[in-house]
């Protein structure tokens, strides 16, 4: 014989089953404000899911979020798969949506926990000064505050400067250049970091390099500089620049002056 209590429990269970059965299948979807970014650049993910009450994001770099429409930035270059899981109200049903994000290195100096942008590159060619058959190319990478005109800096801002030696006079050859004082091919005998430097008086913060490497490569007409320096103050910086460079052939100007 069914008691009133058992009948009440039966109705409650039936009601619960009805509620569960009526919940629709979530349809997960989202858009990304950008799919190709540089390190540190923010991406806004806009949730466009249907029939969902909660969300779980996996950004593919070991981080996650429960925010419906989060913002995220990647600290390291690479290709990442973003997965968003949309859940029904009771969590019994879910659906996934994914997107691929490509991250490249930002043009910037990383030093002492801070980031300083790099926006312009210059190469000044000075020829072979020591008769060794190795050729001097000075590289200057700067932010928007500084301009290099034929070896002369103007403005106030941040920069990296290198005196580099290439085995060919026609170009700064691709390869890894290490810090050394011998002026051999694939070395640089001087490196310098300048922070908030007034180039008319050269006041500001300037640190000389004591060791490190600069890897040079090319992508079409762009030069790529991947840099690690140990500085005289005991700290290390890393930097990256990919972009066009302004080239000055200073050796021809010297030759022309000598002929006059």
Buried (B, 14 or more C-beta within 10 A) or exposed (E): EEEEEEEEEEEEEEEEEEEEEEBEEBEBBBEBEEEEBBBBEEBEBEBEBEBBBBBBBBBBBEEEBEEBBBEBBBEEBEEBEBBBBBBBBEEEBBBEBEBEBEBBBBBBBBBEEEEBEBBBBBBBBBBBEEEEEBBBBBBBBBBEBBBBEEEEBEBBBBBBBBBBBBEEBEBBBEBEBBBEEEBBBBBBBEBBBBBEBBBEEEEBEBBEBEEBBBBBEEEEEEBBBBBEBBBEEEEEBBBBBBBEBBBBBBBEEEEEEEEE
